[in-house]
Amino acid sequence: MSHFTRIKTRLVNKNYLLQALKDLGFQPLVGNLKIRGYKGRKVQVEVRIRTKNRGYDIGFKKSGKAYELVADWYGIKDIDADLLMSKVQQRYAYHAVLNRMSEQGFEIVEQQSGKDRTIRLTVRRTVV
């Protein structure tokens, strides 16, 4: 019996995903990888992050156009799946917005982070 859970996401850009994971303190590995779970079972993923839980990893695998979060949460005691996804999605969106603003000629003038985890950006368009 597999304990691996797959959580669908709307994350489609690998670079933004990797940047988000790095922002959260993870050191993601990329490639044709496998994550570990209950009784040494393994599942194929494209992005893997190690956990402090011996024998258990977290991964991201492309499913259609988007990535899905894959893990055997049975053995991961120190990371809440919903909280992790919330943080990853916020950092992913942050990098997507920065990239889009840069493409349109904007630059960040000010950035503020609220106690409620909101991020407020003040931008200015560079006129050439």
N, CA, C and O atoms as CSV, one atom per row, in Angstrom:
chain,resi,resn,atom,element,x,y,z
A,1,MET,N,N,0.841,-1.182,0.000
A,1,MET,CA,C,0.000,0.000,0.000
A,1,MET,C,C,0.885,1.243,0.000
A,1,MET,O,O,1.794,1.368,0.821
A,2,SER,N,N,0.621,2.131,-0.897
A,2,SER,CA,C,1.412,3.353,-1.019
A,2,SER,C,C,0.872,4.431,-0.084
A,2,SER,O,O,-0.340,4.604,0.043
A,3,HIS,N,N,1.760,5.134,0.552
A,3,HIS,CA,C,1.385,6.244,1.414
A,3,HIS,C,C,1.620,7.587,0.717
A,3,HIS,O,O,1.386,8.641,1.308
A,4,PHE,N,N,2.075,7.551,-0.517
A,4,PHE,CA,C,2.389,8.798,-1.214
A,4,PHE,C,C,1.107,9.550,-1.567
A,4,PHE,O,O,0.137,8.976,-2.062
A,5,THR,N,N,1.139,10.852,-1.294
A,5,THR,CA,C,0.018,11.728,-1.598
A,5,THR,C,C,0.450,12.701,-2.676
A,5,THR,O,O,1.560,13.230,-2.638
A,6,ARG,N,N,-0.426,12.934,-3.633
A,6,ARG,CA,C,-0.163,13.890,-4.695
A,6,ARG,C,C,-1.136,15.054,-4.530
A,6,ARG,O,O,-2.347,14.860,-4.427
A,7,ILE,N,N,-0.581,16.271,-4.506
A,7,ILE,CA,C,-1.401,17.466,-4.369
A,7,ILE,C,C,-1.238,18.289,-5.639
A,7,ILE,O,O,-0.138,18.732,-5.969
A,8,LYS,N,N,-2.342,18.486,-6.345
A,8,LYS,CA,C,-2.296,19.265,-7.585
A,8,LYS,C,C,-2.031,20.733,-7.268
A,8,LYS,O,O,-2.494,21.259,-6.256
A,9,THR,N,N,-1.277,21.382,-8.153
A,9,THR,CA,C,-0.987,22.807,-7.995
A,9,THR,C,C,-1.235,23.504,-9.326
A,9,THR,O,O,-1.586,22.871,-10.322
A,10,ARG,N,N,-1.049,24.801,-9.323
A,10,ARG,CA,C,-1.108,25.592,-10.552
A,10,ARG,C,C,0.277,26.100,-10.923
A,10,ARG,O,O,0.413,27.014,-11.737
A,11,LEU,N,N,1.296,25.510,-10.329
A,11,LEU,CA,C,2.675,25.919,-10.581
A,11,LEU,C,C,3.134,25.299,-11.895
A,11,LEU,O,O,3.163,24.076,-12.028
A,12,VAL,N,N,3.493,26.133,-12.866
A,12,VAL,CA,C,3.866,25.624,-14.183
A,12,VAL,C,C,5.312,25.924,-14.567
A,12,VAL,O,O,5.873,25.257,-15.436
A,13,ASN,N,N,5.915,26.919,-13.930
A,13,ASN,CA,C,7.261,27.342,-14.302
A,13,ASN,C,C,8.281,26.778,-13.316
A,13,ASN,O,O,8.258,27.114,-12.132
A,14,LYS,N,N,9.171,25.923,-13.806
A,14,LYS,CA,C,10.153,25.278,-12.933
A,14,LYS,C,C,11.097,26.287,-12.276
A,14,LYS,O,O,11.445,26.132,-11.106
A,15,ASN,N,N,11.513,27.312,-13.013
A,15,ASN,CA,C,12.433,28.308,-12.442
A,15,ASN,C,C,11.818,29.035,-11.256
A,15,ASN,O,O,12.484,29.226,-10.239
A,16,TYR,N,N,10.557,29.442,-11.369
A,16,TYR,CA,C,9.890,30.115,-10.248
A,16,TYR,C,C,9.745,29.163,-9.064
A,16,TYR,O,O,9.910,29.567,-7.913
A,17,LEU,N,N,9.436,27.899,-9.351
A,17,LEU,CA,C,9.316,26.888,-8.294
A,17,LEU,C,C,10.638,26.728,-7.554
A,17,LEU,O,O,10.671,26.713,-6.324
A,18,LEU,N,N,11.723,26.608,-8.308
A,18,LEU,CA,C,13.039,26.445,-7.686
A,18,LEU,C,C,13.414,27.673,-6.857
A,18,LEU,O,O,13.952,27.537,-5.758
A,19,GLN,N,N,13.134,28.869,-7.374
A,19,GLN,CA,C,13.428,30.093,-6.627
A,19,GLN,C,C,12.608,30.147,-5.340
A,19,GLN,O,O,13.115,30.547,-4.292
A,20,ALA,N,N,11.348,29.746,-5.422
A,20,ALA,CA,C,10.483,29.745,-4.237
A,20,ALA,C,C,11.025,28.785,-3.176
A,20,ALA,O,O,11.082,29.130,-1.996
A,21,LEU,N,N,11.417,27.594,-3.592
A,21,LEU,CA,C,11.953,26.617,-2.642
A,21,LEU,C,C,13.238,27.115,-1.992
A,21,LEU,O,O,13.448,26.924,-0.794
A,22,LYS,N,N,14.096,27.753,-2.780
A,22,LYS,CA,C,15.339,28.309,-2.231
A,22,LYS,C,C,15.033,29.426,-1.241
A,22,LYS,O,O,15.687,29.524,-0.202
A,23,ASP,N,N,14.049,30.269,-1.547
A,23,ASP,CA,C,13.645,31.338,-0.633
A,23,ASP,C,C,13.217,30.775,0.720
A,23,ASP,O,O,13.419,31.406,1.757
A,24,LEU,N,N,12.627,29.586,0.699
A,24,LEU,CA,C,12.130,28.961,1.923
A,24,LEU,C,C,13.198,28.149,2.650
A,24,LEU,O,O,12.917,27.490,3.651
A,25,GLY,N,N,14.429,28.204,2.135
A,25,GLY,CA,C,15.539,27.549,2.827
A,25,GLY,C,C,15.843,26.139,2.370
A,25,GLY,O,O,16.691,25.471,2.961
A,26,PHE,N,N,15.176,25.673,1.341
A,26,PHE,CA,C,15.446,24.335,0.811
A,26,PHE,C,C,16.556,24.398,-0.231
A,26,PHE,O,O,16.823,25.447,-0.818
A,27,GLN,N,N,17.189,23.262,-0.447
A,27,GLN,CA,C,18.191,23.130,-1.499
A,27,GLN,C,C,17.661,22.092,-2.497
A,27,GLN,O,O,17.996,20.910,-2.412
A,28,PRO,N,N,16.833,22.547,-3.440
A,28,PRO,CA,C,16.199,21.597,-4.359
A,28,PRO,C,C,17.202,20.955,-5.318
A,28,PRO,O,O,18.124,21.606,-5.810
A,29,LEU,N,N,16.999,19.680,-5.566
A,29,LEU,CA,C,17.760,18.949,-6.575
A,29,LEU,C,C,16.845,18.775,-7.776
A,29,LEU,O,O,15.645,18.548,-7.619
A,30,VAL,N,N,17.408,18.880,-8.973
A,30,VAL,CA,C,16.616,18.823,-10.201
A,30,VAL,C,C,17.130,17.708,-11.080
A,30,VAL,O,O,18.339,17.495,-11.172
A,31,GLY,N,N,16.224,16.988,-11.730
A,31,GLY,CA,C,16.609,15.938,-12.655
A,31,GLY,C,C,15.617,14.803,-12.631
A,31,GLY,O,O,14.471,14.959,-12.209
A,32,ASN,N,N,16.074,13.665,-13.087
A,32,ASN,CA,C,15.270,12.449,-13.077
A,32,ASN,C,C,15.525,11.771,-11.732
A,32,ASN,O,O,16.406,10.919,-11.618
A,33,LEU,N,N,14.755,12.149,-10.723
A,33,LEU,CA,C,15.033,11.761,-9.344
A,33,LEU,C,C,13.914,10.920,-8.754
A,33,LEU,O,O,12.837,10.788,-9.337
A,34,LYS,N,N,14.190,10.356,-7.590
A,34,LYS,CA,C,13.170,9.619,-6.839
A,34,LYS,C,C,13.146,10.146,-5.417
A,34,LYS,O,O,14.178,10.512,-4.853
A,35,ILE,N,N,11.938,10.178,-4.844
A,35,ILE,CA,C,11.810,10.519,-3.439
A,35,ILE,C,C,11.511,9.252,-2.666
A,35,ILE,O,O,10.970,8.286,-3.203
A,36,ARG,N,N,11.878,9.277,-1.384
A,36,ARG,CA,C,11.716,8.095,-0.538
A,36,ARG,C,C,10.505,8.255,0.368
A,36,ARG,O,O,10.107,9.363,0.728
A,37,GLY,N,N,9.934,7.111,0.723
A,37,GLY,CA,C,8.791,7.104,1.624
A,37,GLY,C,C,8.773,5.849,2.468
A,37,GLY,O,O,9.810,5.225,2.687
A,38,TYR,N,N,7.604,5.482,2.937
A,38,TYR,CA,C,7.381,4.355,3.832
A,38,TYR,C,C,8.011,3.063,3.308
A,38,TYR,O,O,7.829,2.684,2.151
A,39,LYS,N,N,8.747,2.410,4.183
A,39,LYS,CA,C,9.426,1.137,3.887
A,39,LYS,C,C,10.341,1.231,2.672
A,39,LYS,O,O,10.504,0.255,1.940
A,40,GLY,N,N,10.932,2.391,2.455
A,40,GLY,CA,C,11.885,2.561,1.362
A,40,GLY,C,C,11.265,2.683,-0.019
A,40,GLY,O,O,11.978,2.690,-1.022
A,41,ARG,N,N,9.949,2.778,-0.079
A,41,ARG,CA,C,9.301,2.933,-1.383
A,41,ARG,C,C,9.729,4.243,-2.015
A,41,ARG,O,O,10.014,5.220,-1.322
A,42,LYS,N,N,9.770,4.253,-3.353
A,42,LYS,CA,C,10.229,5.435,-4.076
A,42,LYS,C,C,9.259,5.808,-5.179
A,42,LYS,O,O,8.561,4.961,-5.737
A,43,VAL,N,N,9.234,7.112,-5.484
A,43,VAL,CA,C,8.392,7.649,-6.551
A,43,VAL,C,C,9.239,8.612,-7.371
A,43,VAL,O,O,10.034,9.374,-6.820
A,44,GLN,N,N,9.066,8.576,-8.681
A,44,GLN,CA,C,9.798,9.439,-9.615
A,44,GLN,C,C,9.296,10.883,-9.530
A,44,GLN,O,O,8.090,11.129,-9.517
A,45,VAL,N,N,10.242,11.839,-9.473
A,45,VAL,CA,C,9.919,13.270,-9.460
A,45,VAL,C,C,10.958,14.024,-10.278
A,45,VAL,O,O,11.980,13.460,-10.669
A,46,GLU,N,N,10.693,15.298,-10.533
A,46,GLU,CA,C,11.636,16.157,-11.253
A,46,GLU,C,C,12.405,17.086,-10.317
A,46,GLU,O,O,13.523,17.501,-10.623
A,47,VAL,N,N,11.799,17.408,-9.177
A,47,VAL,CA,C,12.430,18.274,-8.180
A,47,VAL,C,C,12.295,17.579,-6.828
A,47,VAL,O,O,11.211,17.136,-6.450
A,48,ARG,N,N,13.412,17.492,-6.108
A,48,ARG,CA,C,13.391,16.829,-4.802
A,48,ARG,C,C,13.981,17.743,-3.741
A,48,ARG,O,O,14.992,18.410,-3.960
A,49,ILE,N,N,13.326,17.759,-2.588
A,49,ILE,CA,C,13.893,18.440,-1.433
A,49,ILE,C,C,13.947,17.442,-0.281
A,49,ILE,O,O,13.020,16.663,-0.059
A,50,ARG,N,N,15.044,17.492,0.431
A,50,ARG,CA,C,15.237,16.616,1.581
A,50,ARG,C,C,14.483,17.186,2.782
A,50,ARG,O,O,14.253,18.392,2.875
A,51,THR,N,N,14.110,16.305,3.685
A,51,THR,CA,C,13.511,16.726,4.947
A,51,THR,C,C,14.405,16.238,6.081
A,51,THR,O,O,15.355,15.487,5.860
A,52,LYS,N,N,14.093,16.665,7.273
A,52,LYS,CA,C,14.836,16.209,8.444
A,52,LYS,C,C,14.352,14.840,8.910
A,52,LYS,O,O,14.886,14.278,9.866
A,53,ASN,N,N,13.345,14.310,8.235
A,53,ASN,CA,C,12.754,13.021,8.582
A,53,ASN,C,C,13.473,11.926,7.806
A,53,ASN,O,O,13.302,11.806,6.593
A,54,ARG,N,N,14.257,11.146,8.487
A,54,ARG,CA,C,15.092,10.138,7.840
A,54,ARG,C,C,14.269,9.196,6.959
A,54,ARG,O,O,13.301,8.579,7.403
A,55,GLY,N,N,14.689,9.110,5.694
A,55,GLY,CA,C,14.027,8.211,4.753
A,55,GLY,C,C,12.827,8.796,4.047
A,55,GLY,O,O,12.139,8.086,3.314
A,56,TYR,N,N,12.557,10.081,4.249
A,56,TYR,CA,C,11.390,10.710,3.634
A,56,TYR,C,C,11.795,12.004,2.948
A,56,TYR,O,O,12.486,12.837,3.534
A,57,ASP,N,N,11.360,12.168,1.696
A,57,ASP,CA,C,11.647,13.364,0.913
A,57,ASP,C,C,10.331,13.959,0.429
A,57,ASP,O,O,9.270,13.349,0.559
A,58,ILE,N,N,10.424,15.158,-0.130
A,58,ILE,CA,C,9.291,15.823,-0.764
A,58,ILE,C,C,9.687,16.097,-2.208
A,58,ILE,O,O,10.826,16.481,-2.475
A,59,GLY,N,N,8.762,15.905,-3.138
A,59,GLY,CA,C,9.081,16.117,-4.537
A,59,GLY,C,C,8.001,16.870,-5.284
A,59,GLY,O,O,6.876,17.032,-4.810
A,60,PHE,N,N,8.381,17.325,-6.469
A,60,PHE,CA,C,7.450,17.959,-7.396
A,60,PHE,C,C,7.598,17.251,-8.731
A,60,PHE,O,O,8.706,17.048,-9.227
A,61,LYS,N,N,6.467,16.881,-9.297
A,61,LYS,CA,C,6.447,16.130,-10.557
A,61,LYS,C,C,5.466,16.801,-11.510
A,61,LYS,O,O,4.368,17.195,-11.117
A,62,LYS,N,N,5.877,16.921,-12.758
A,62,LYS,CA,C,5.012,17.527,-13.777
A,62,LYS,C,C,3.845,16.569,-14.055
A,62,LYS,O,O,4.042,15.381,-14.309
A,63,SER,N,N,2.645,17.113,-14.000
A,63,SER,CA,C,1.442,16.353,-14.293
A,63,SER,C,C,0.596,17.227,-15.211
A,63,SER,O,O,-0.082,18.148,-14.755
A,64,GLY,N,N,0.641,16.932,-16.507
A,64,GLY,CA,C,0.003,17.821,-17.472
A,64,GLY,C,C,0.869,19.056,-17.617
A,64,GLY,O,O,2.071,18.953,-17.861
A,65,LYS,N,N,0.263,20.223,-17.468
A,65,LYS,CA,C,1.003,21.481,-17.598
A,65,LYS,C,C,1.574,21.965,-16.267
A,65,LYS,O,O,2.478,22.800,-16.250
A,66,ALA,N,N,1.057,21.449,-15.157
A,66,ALA,CA,C,1.454,21.950,-13.842
A,66,ALA,C,C,2.188,20.874,-13.041
A,66,ALA,O,O,2.157,19.688,-13.368
A,67,TYR,N,N,2.839,21.332,-11.992
A,67,TYR,CA,C,3.523,20.421,-11.072
A,67,TYR,C,C,2.560,19.983,-9.986
A,67,TYR,O,O,1.632,20.707,-9.626
A,68,GLU,N,N,2.795,18.788,-9.472
A,68,GLU,CA,C,2.070,18.341,-8.298
A,68,GLU,C,C,3.083,18.067,-7.195
A,68,GLU,O,O,4.204,17.628,-7.454
A,69,LEU,N,N,2.672,18.330,-5.972
A,69,LEU,CA,C,3.498,18.072,-4.807
A,69,LEU,C,C,3.309,16.611,-4.429
A,69,LEU,O,O,2.178,16.143,-4.296
A,70,VAL,N,N,4.412,15.887,-4.254
A,70,VAL,CA,C,4.344,14.461,-3.954
A,70,VAL,C,C,5.158,14.192,-2.695
A,70,VAL,O,O,6.310,14.611,-2.591
A,71,ALA,N,N,4.552,13.490,-1.738
A,71,ALA,CA,C,5.276,13.135,-0.521
A,71,ALA,C,C,4.514,12.050,0.223
A,71,ALA,O,O,3.308,11.878,0.047
A,72,ASP,N,N,5.235,11.336,1.045
A,72,ASP,CA,C,4.643,10.373,1.969
A,72,ASP,C,C,4.561,11.084,3.319
A,72,ASP,O,O,5.473,10.981,4.139
A,73,TRP,N,N,3.470,11.800,3.541
A,73,TRP,CA,C,3.329,12.643,4.730
A,73,TRP,C,C,3.250,11.815,6.012
A,73,TRP,O,O,3.373,12.354,7.111
A,74,TYR,N,N,3.047,10.522,5.870
A,74,TYR,CA,C,3.006,9.622,7.026
A,74,TYR,C,C,4.280,9.744,7.857
A,74,TYR,O,O,4.228,9.665,9.084
A,75,GLY,N,N,5.415,9.933,7.202
A,75,GLY,CA,C,6.692,9.972,7.898
A,75,GLY,C,C,7.299,11.361,8.020
A,75,GLY,O,O,8.394,11.511,8.563
A,76,ILE,N,N,6.601,12.379,7.523
A,76,ILE,CA,C,7.124,13.750,7.603
A,76,ILE,C,C,6.380,14.461,8.722
A,76,ILE,O,O,5.234,14.881,8.560
A,77,LYS,N,N,7.040,14.587,9.840
A,77,LYS,CA,C,6.386,15.090,11.056
A,77,LYS,C,C,6.549,16.591,11.279
A,77,LYS,O,O,5.734,17.199,11.972
A,78,ASP,N,N,7.580,17.192,10.709
A,78,ASP,CA,C,7.877,18.591,11.028
A,78,ASP,C,C,7.435,19.582,9.957
A,78,ASP,O,O,7.694,20.778,10.087
A,79,ILE,N,N,6.776,19.111,8.905
A,79,ILE,CA,C,6.328,19.997,7.830
A,79,ILE,C,C,4.851,19.730,7.570
A,79,ILE,O,O,4.454,18.591,7.322
A,80,ASP,N,N,4.045,20.776,7.627
A,80,ASP,CA,C,2.627,20.669,7.322
A,80,ASP,C,C,2.440,20.898,5.821
A,80,ASP,O,O,2.891,21.915,5.294
A,81,ALA,N,N,1.795,19.984,5.141
A,81,ALA,CA,C,1.642,20.042,3.684
A,81,ALA,C,C,0.935,21.316,3.229
A,81,ALA,O,O,1.370,21.960,2.274
A,82,ASP,N,N,-0.147,21.681,3.902
A,82,ASP,CA,C,-0.911,22.864,3.497
A,82,ASP,C,C,-0.110,24.147,3.704
A,82,ASP,O,O,-0.133,25.042,2.860
A,83,LEU,N,N,0.594,24.233,4.825
A,83,LEU,CA,C,1.407,25.421,5.098
A,83,LEU,C,C,2.565,25.515,4.106
A,83,LEU,O,O,2.886,26.600,3.623
A,84,LEU,N,N,3.190,24.377,3.806
A,84,LEU,CA,C,4.269,24.367,2.819
A,84,LEU,C,C,3.759,24.858,1.473
A,84,LEU,O,O,4.386,25.715,0.849
A,85,MET,N,N,2.631,24.328,1.020
A,85,MET,CA,C,2.092,24.740,-0.284
A,85,MET,C,C,1.739,26.221,-0.291
A,85,MET,O,O,1.972,26.907,-1.286
A,86,SER,N,N,1.188,26.714,0.793
A,86,SER,CA,C,0.846,28.126,0.883
A,86,SER,C,C,2.093,29.000,0.730
A,86,SER,O,O,2.082,29.988,-0.003
A,87,LYS,N,N,3.152,28.629,1.421
A,87,LYS,CA,C,4.403,29.395,1.347
A,87,LYS,C,C,5.044,29.290,-0.034
A,87,LYS,O,O,5.536,30.283,-0.569
A,88,VAL,N,N,5.039,28.092,-0.609
A,88,VAL,CA,C,5.614,27.909,-1.945
A,88,VAL,C,C,4.831,28.727,-2.968
A,88,VAL,O,O,5.425,29.393,-3.816
A,89,GLN,N,N,3.513,28.680,-2.892
A,89,GLN,CA,C,2.687,29.429,-3.837
A,89,GLN,C,C,2.925,30.931,-3.730
A,89,GLN,O,O,2.966,31.627,-4.745
A,90,GLN,N,N,3.083,31.434,-2.504
A,90,GLN,CA,C,3.328,32.868,-2.335
A,90,GLN,C,C,4.666,33.269,-2.941
A,90,GLN,O,O,4.743,34.267,-3.658
A,91,ARG,N,N,5.723,32.506,-2.665
A,91,ARG,CA,C,7.048,32.838,-3.195
A,91,ARG,C,C,7.085,32.653,-4.709
A,91,ARG,O,O,7.743,33.424,-5.408
A,92,TYR,N,N,6.391,31.647,-5.222
A,92,TYR,CA,C,6.285,31.418,-6.663
A,92,TYR,C,C,5.634,32.635,-7.327
A,92,TYR,O,O,6.137,33.149,-8.326
A,93,ALA,N,N,4.512,33.090,-6.763
A,93,ALA,CA,C,3.807,34.258,-7.309
A,93,ALA,C,C,4.698,35.497,-7.255
A,93,ALA,O,O,4.701,36.308,-8.182
A,94,TYR,N,N,5.446,35.636,-6.176
A,94,TYR,CA,C,6.357,36.767,-6.021
A,94,TYR,C,C,7.358,36.802,-7.175
A,94,TYR,O,O,7.564,37.848,-7.791
A,95,HIS,N,N,7.978,35.662,-7.465
A,95,HIS,CA,C,8.966,35.620,-8.549
A,95,HIS,C,C,8.320,35.794,-9.922
A,95,HIS,O,O,8.915,36.397,-10.815
A,96,ALA,N,N,7.116,35.274,-10.093
A,96,ALA,CA,C,6.402,35.461,-11.356
A,96,ALA,C,C,6.086,36.941,-11.575
A,96,ALA,O,O,6.226,37.447,-12.688
A,97,VAL,N,N,5.664,37.629,-10.527
A,97,VAL,CA,C,5.354,39.059,-10.626
A,97,VAL,C,C,6.618,39.859,-10.917
A,97,VAL,O,O,6.609,40.739,-11.779
A,98,LEU,N,N,7.710,39.562,-10.206
A,98,LEU,CA,C,8.964,40.277,-10.451
A,98,LEU,C,C,9.410,40.132,-11.900
A,98,LEU,O,O,9.824,41.104,-12.532
A,99,ASN,N,N,9.324,38.917,-12.417
A,99,ASN,CA,C,9.726,38.665,-13.796
A,99,ASN,C,C,8.834,39.435,-14.770
A,99,ASN,O,O,9.325,40.060,-15.711
A,100,ARG,N,N,7.551,39.385,-14.543
A,100,ARG,CA,C,6.603,40.063,-15.436
A,100,ARG,C,C,6.811,41.593,-15.404
A,100,ARG,O,O,6.771,42.260,-16.437
A,101,MET,N,N,7.032,42.119,-14.201
A,101,MET,CA,C,7.268,43.558,-14.076
A,101,MET,C,C,8.541,43.962,-14.801
A,101,MET,O,O,8.577,44.988,-15.480
A,102,SER,N,N,9.571,43.167,-14.659
A,102,SER,CA,C,10.842,43.450,-15.329
A,102,SER,C,C,10.666,43.453,-16.846
A,102,SER,O,O,11.191,44.324,-17.539
A,103,GLU,N,N,9.918,42.467,-17.356
A,103,GLU,CA,C,9.651,42.388,-18.796
A,103,GLU,C,C,8.930,43.637,-19.300
A,103,GLU,O,O,9.120,44.043,-20.447
A,104,GLN,N,N,8.110,44.243,-18.455
A,104,GLN,CA,C,7.323,45.414,-18.847
A,104,GLN,C,C,8.015,46.733,-18.496
A,104,GLN,O,O,7.423,47.805,-18.624
A,105,GLY,N,N,9.271,46.645,-18.052
A,105,GLY,CA,C,10.042,47.858,-17.804
A,105,GLY,C,C,9.879,48.475,-16.430
A,105,GLY,O,O,10.219,49.642,-16.238
A,106,PHE,N,N,9.367,47.717,-15.466
A,106,PHE,CA,C,9.210,48.238,-14.109
A,106,PHE,C,C,10.388,47.809,-13.241
A,106,PHE,O,O,11.040,46.798,-13.504
A,107,GLU,N,N,10.643,48.599,-12.202
A,107,GLU,CA,C,11.641,48.221,-11.210
A,107,GLU,C,C,11.033,48.438,-9.824
A,107,GLU,O,O,10.164,49.292,-9.643
A,108,ILE,N,N,11.500,47.653,-8.846
A,108,ILE,CA,C,10.985,47.771,-7.484
A,108,ILE,C,C,11.604,48.988,-6.816
A,108,ILE,O,O,12.822,49.166,-6.820
A,109,VAL,N,N,10.755,49.810,-6.250
A,109,VAL,CA,C,11.192,50.982,-5.514
A,109,VAL,C,C,11.210,50.662,-4.021
A,109,VAL,O,O,12.115,51.075,-3.295
A,110,GLU,N,N,10.195,49.920,-3.579
A,110,GLU,CA,C,10.084,49.571,-2.167
A,110,GLU,C,C,9.360,48.244,-2.024
A,110,GLU,O,O,8.481,47.903,-2.816
A,111,GLN,N,N,9.750,47.506,-0.993
A,111,GLN,CA,C,9.105,46.227,-0.701
A,111,GLN,C,C,8.871,46.147,0.798
A,111,GLN,O,O,9.784,46.392,1.587
A,112,GLN,N,N,7.643,45.801,1.194
A,112,GLN,CA,C,7.301,45.664,2.607
A,112,GLN,C,C,6.630,44.322,2.828
A,112,GLN,O,O,5.807,43.886,2.023
A,113,SER,N,N,6.989,43.666,3.932
A,113,SER,CA,C,6.355,42.404,4.317
A,113,SER,C,C,5.552,42.633,5.581
A,113,SER,O,O,6.068,43.153,6.570
A,114,GLY,N,N,4.277,42.241,5.544
A,114,GLY,CA,C,3.401,42.417,6.697
A,114,GLY,C,C,3.455,41.232,7.636
A,114,GLY,O,O,3.943,40.160,7.279
A,115,LYS,N,N,2.946,41.436,8.848
A,115,LYS,CA,C,2.904,40.358,9.840
A,115,LYS,C,C,2.002,39.212,9.386
A,115,LYS,O,O,2.177,38.068,9.804
A,116,ASP,N,N,1.044,39.533,8.531
A,116,ASP,CA,C,0.130,38.514,8.015
A,116,ASP,C,C,0.674,37.834,6.760
A,116,ASP,O,O,-0.073,37.172,6.039
A,117,ARG,N,N,1.969,37.993,6.498
A,117,ARG,CA,C,2.688,37.392,5.376
A,117,ARG,C,C,2.361,38.039,4.030
A,117,ARG,O,O,2.718,37.490,2.988
A,118,THR,N,N,1.695,39.184,4.028
A,118,THR,CA,C,1.456,39.874,2.765
A,118,THR,C,C,2.740,40.582,2.341
A,118,THR,O,O,3.560,40.975,3.170
A,119,ILE,N,N,2.886,40.731,1.045
A,119,ILE,CA,C,4.034,41.439,0.490
A,119,ILE,C,C,3.489,42.606,-0.326
A,119,ILE,O,O,2.647,42.428,-1.206
A,120,ARG,N,N,3.983,43.795,-0.018
A,120,ARG,CA,C,3.534,44.994,-0.725
A,120,ARG,C,C,4.719,45.531,-1.523
A,120,ARG,O,O,5.778,45.821,-0.967
A,121,LEU,N,N,4.524,45.658,-2.829
A,121,LEU,CA,C,5.571,46.164,-3.710
A,121,LEU,C,C,5.179,47.526,-4.258
A,121,LEU,O,O,4.037,47.741,-4.663
A,122,THR,N,N,6.130,48.432,-4.265
A,122,THR,CA,C,5.957,49.717,-4.930
A,122,THR,C,C,6.918,49.689,-6.112
A,122,THR,O,O,8.117,49.460,-5.949
A,123,VAL,N,N,6.374,49.926,-7.310
A,123,VAL,CA,C,7.202,49.827,-8.514
A,123,VAL,C,C,7.163,51.126,-9.299
A,123,VAL,O,O,6.284,51.970,-9.123
A,124,ARG,N,N,8.151,51.249,-10.170
A,124,ARG,CA,C,8.247,52.442,-11.022
A,124,ARG,C,C,8.658,51.939,-12.407
A,124,ARG,O,O,9.485,51.040,-12.551
A,125,ARG,N,N,8.048,52.555,-13.409
A,125,ARG,CA,C,8.407,52.201,-14.785
A,125,ARG,C,C,9.572,53.084,-15.220
A,125,ARG,O,O,9.545,54.305,-15.066
A,126,THR,N,N,10.570,52.446,-15.755
A,126,THR,CA,C,11.732,53.146,-16.268
A,126,THR,C,C,11.406,53.628,-17.670
A,126,THR,O,O,11.090,52.832,-18.554
A,127,VAL,N,N,11.485,54.945,-17.867
A,127,VAL,CA,C,11.198,55.527,-19.174
A,127,VAL,C,C,12.518,55.710,-19.908
A,127,VAL,O,O,13.465,56.297,-19.384
A,128,VAL,N,N,12.559,55.198,-21.124
A,128,VAL,CA,C,13.787,55.296,-21.918
A,128,VAL,C,C,13.633,56.351,-22.969
A,128,VAL,O,O,14.559,56.589,-23.745
